[in-house]
Amino acid sequence: MKNILNLMLLIVILFLFSDLIYSQTTITKETINKYVNYWNTGEFIGIKDVLDQNFELIMSPLYEPASGIEALKKEIIETRQKFPDFHINIEELFYNDTTGAGRWLINATSEDGKKINVRGISLFHFVDGKIKDEWVANGDLLWMQQMGYQLVPLGKSK
């Protein structure tokens, strides 16, 4: 009888924890989707529910952090001014309750009509169900080439 009670207790505990884990990862996926939507729309409804107050955006090529929610808003607004139809398409997403990683494609058109299609990856860290930071790496050189720039070695002129 004692073994049956222990087994039942174990089943109940596993059931409770599996629900907790499912709920957290569901929240994490929703959190990432809301965050990407800020980039895709330029609208910031509920942003303080999605981002930690000490959020940092760390992007290639310099990896110098833009700190705070207001710094992120500024980055998004400036990006959308230069590329009004800026859109991130998530191609693949992995996450748990503390970390997330995504592979994405950016499609955008510059103010002067140049089409941009650049792939990249993001690494997210979460604290208390909110995004603490995002590390971004993308094809910066490809982006610049699609904008019409060319890489010229130092000392050489075109």
Contacts in CASP RR format, 6 or more apart in sequence:
PFRMAT RR
TARGET T0000
AUTHOR 0000-0000-0000
METHOD contacts of the structure
MODEL  1
MKNILNLMLLIVILFLFSDLIYSQTTITKETINKYVNYWNTGEFIGIKDV
LDQNFELIMSPLYEPASGIEALKKEIIETRQKFPDFHINIEELFYNDTTG
AGRWLINATSEDGKKINVRGISLFHFVDGKIKDEWVANGDLLWMQQMGYQ
LVPLGKSK
21 97 0 8 1.000
24 97 0 8 1.000
24 129 0 8 1.000
25 95 0 8 1.000
25 96 0 8 1.000
25 97 0 8 1.000
27 129 0 8 1.000
28 95 0 8 1.000
28 96 0 8 1.000
28 97 0 8 1.000
28 100 0 8 1.000
28 126 0 8 1.000
28 129 0 8 1.000
29 93 0 8 1.000
29 95 0 8 1.000
31 50 0 8 1.000
31 126 0 8 1.000
31 129 0 8 1.000
31 130 0 8 1.000
31 131 0 8 1.000
32 90 0 8 1.000
32 93 0 8 1.000
32 95 0 8 1.000
32 100 0 8 1.000
32 124 0 8 1.000
32 131 0 8 1.000
33 90 0 8 1.000
34 46 0 8 1.000
34 50 0 8 1.000
35 50 0 8 1.000
35 51 0 8 1.000
35 131 0 8 1.000
35 134 0 8 1.000
36 88 0 8 1.000
36 90 0 8 1.000
36 104 0 8 1.000
37 43 0 8 1.000
38 44 0 8 1.000
38 47 0 8 1.000
38 50 0 8 1.000
38 72 0 8 1.000
38 76 0 8 1.000
39 76 0 8 1.000
39 79 0 8 1.000
39 86 0 8 1.000
39 88 0 8 1.000
40 86 0 8 1.000
40 87 0 8 1.000
40 88 0 8 1.000
42 76 0 8 1.000
42 77 0 8 1.000
42 80 0 8 1.000
44 73 0 8 1.000
44 76 0 8 1.000
47 69 0 8 1.000
47 73 0 8 1.000
48 69 0 8 1.000
49 130 0 8 1.000
50 130 0 8 1.000
50 131 0 8 1.000
51 68 0 8 1.000
51 69 0 8 1.000
51 72 0 8 1.000
51 130 0 8 1.000
51 131 0 8 1.000
52 127 0 8 1.000
52 128 0 8 1.000
52 130 0 8 1.000
52 131 0 8 1.000
52 132 0 8 1.000
53 68 0 8 1.000
53 69 0 8 1.000
54 67 0 8 1.000
54 68 0 8 1.000
54 132 0 8 1.000
55 67 0 8 1.000
55 68 0 8 1.000
55 69 0 8 1.000
55 72 0 8 1.000
55 130 0 8 1.000
55 131 0 8 1.000
55 132 0 8 1.000
55 133 0 8 1.000
56 65 0 8 1.000
56 66 0 8 1.000
56 67 0 8 1.000
56 68 0 8 1.000
56 132 0 8 1.000
56 133 0 8 1.000
56 134 0 8 1.000
57 65 0 8 1.000
57 66 0 8 1.000
57 71 0 8 1.000
57 72 0 8 1.000
57 75 0 8 1.000
57 133 0 8 1.000
57 134 0 8 1.000
57 136 0 8 1.000
58 64 0 8 1.000
58 65 0 8 1.000
58 66 0 8 1.000
58 133 0 8 1.000
58 134 0 8 1.000
58 135 0 8 1.000
58 136 0 8 1.000
59 66 0 8 1.000
59 135 0 8 1.000
59 136 0 8 1.000
59 137 0 8 1.000
59 138 0 8 1.000
60 136 0 8 1.000
60 137 0 8 1.000
60 138 0 8 1.000
60 139 0 8 1.000
60 140 0 8 1.000
61 140 0 8 1.000
63 135 0 8 1.000
65 133 0 8 1.000
66 72 0 8 1.000
66 74 0 8 1.000
66 75 0 8 1.000
79 86 0 8 1.000
80 86 0 8 1.000
82 110 0 8 1.000
82 111 0 8 1.000
83 108 0 8 1.000
83 109 0 8 1.000
83 110 0 8 1.000
83 111 0 8 1.000
83 116 0 8 1.000
84 109 0 8 1.000
84 111 0 8 1.000
85 107 0 8 1.000
85 108 0 8 1.000
85 109 0 8 1.000
86 106 0 8 1.000
86 107 0 8 1.000
86 108 0 8 1.000
87 106 0 8 1.000
87 107 0 8 1.000
87 108 0 8 1.000
88 104 0 8 1.000
88 105 0 8 1.000
88 106 0 8 1.000
89 104 0 8 1.000
89 105 0 8 1.000
89 106 0 8 1.000
89 107 0 8 1.000
90 102 0 8 1.000
90 103 0 8 1.000
90 104 0 8 1.000
91 102 0 8 1.000
91 103 0 8 1.000
91 104 0 8 1.000
91 105 0 8 1.000
91 119 0 8 1.000
92 102 0 8 1.000
92 103 0 8 1.000
93 100 0 8 1.000
93 101 0 8 1.000
93 102 0 8 1.000
93 103 0 8 1.000
94 100 0 8 1.000
94 101 0 8 1.000
94 102 0 8 1.000
95 101 0 8 1.000
95 124 0 8 1.000
97 126 0 8 1.000
97 129 0 8 1.000
98 125 0 8 1.000
98 126 0 8 1.000
98 127 0 8 1.000
99 123 0 8 1.000
99 124 0 8 1.000
99 125 0 8 1.000
99 126 0 8 1.000
100 123 0 8 1.000
100 124 0 8 1.000
100 125 0 8 1.000
100 126 0 8 1.000
101 121 0 8 1.000
101 122 0 8 1.000
101 123 0 8 1.000
101 124 0 8 1.000
102 121 0 8 1.000
102 122 0 8 1.000
102 123 0 8 1.000
102 124 0 8 1.000
103 119 0 8 1.000
103 120 0 8 1.000
103 121 0 8 1.000
104 119 0 8 1.000
104 120 0 8 1.000
104 121 0 8 1.000
104 122 0 8 1.000
105 117 0 8 1.000
105 118 0 8 1.000
105 119 0 8 1.000
105 120 0 8 1.000
106 116 0 8 1.000
106 117 0 8 1.000
106 118 0 8 1.000
106 119 0 8 1.000
106 120 0 8 1.000
106 138 0 8 1.000
107 115 0 8 1.000
107 116 0 8 1.000
107 117 0 8 1.000
108 115 0 8 1.000
108 116 0 8 1.000
109 115 0 8 1.000
109 116 0 8 1.000
110 116 0 8 1.000
110 147 0 8 1.000
114 146 0 8 1.000
114 147 0 8 1.000
114 148 0 8 1.000
115 146 0 8 1.000
116 143 0 8 1.000
116 146 0 8 1.000
116 147 0 8 1.000
117 146 0 8 1.000
118 138 0 8 1.000
118 139 0 8 1.000
118 142 0 8 1.000
118 143 0 8 1.000
118 146 0 8 1.000
119 138 0 8 1.000
119 139 0 8 1.000
120 136 0 8 1.000
120 137 0 8 1.000
120 138 0 8 1.000
120 139 0 8 1.000
121 136 0 8 1.000
121 137 0 8 1.000
121 138 0 8 1.000
122 134 0 8 1.000
122 135 0 8 1.000
122 136 0 8 1.000
122 137 0 8 1.000
123 134 0 8 1.000
123 135 0 8 1.000
124 131 0 8 1.000
124 132 0 8 1.000
124 133 0 8 1.000
124 134 0 8 1.000
124 135 0 8 1.000
125 131 0 8 1.000
125 132 0 8 1.000
125 133 0 8 1.000
126 132 0 8 1.000
141 151 0 8 1.000
144 151 0 8 1.000
145 151 0 8 1.000
150 158 0 8 1.000
152 158 0 8 1.000
END
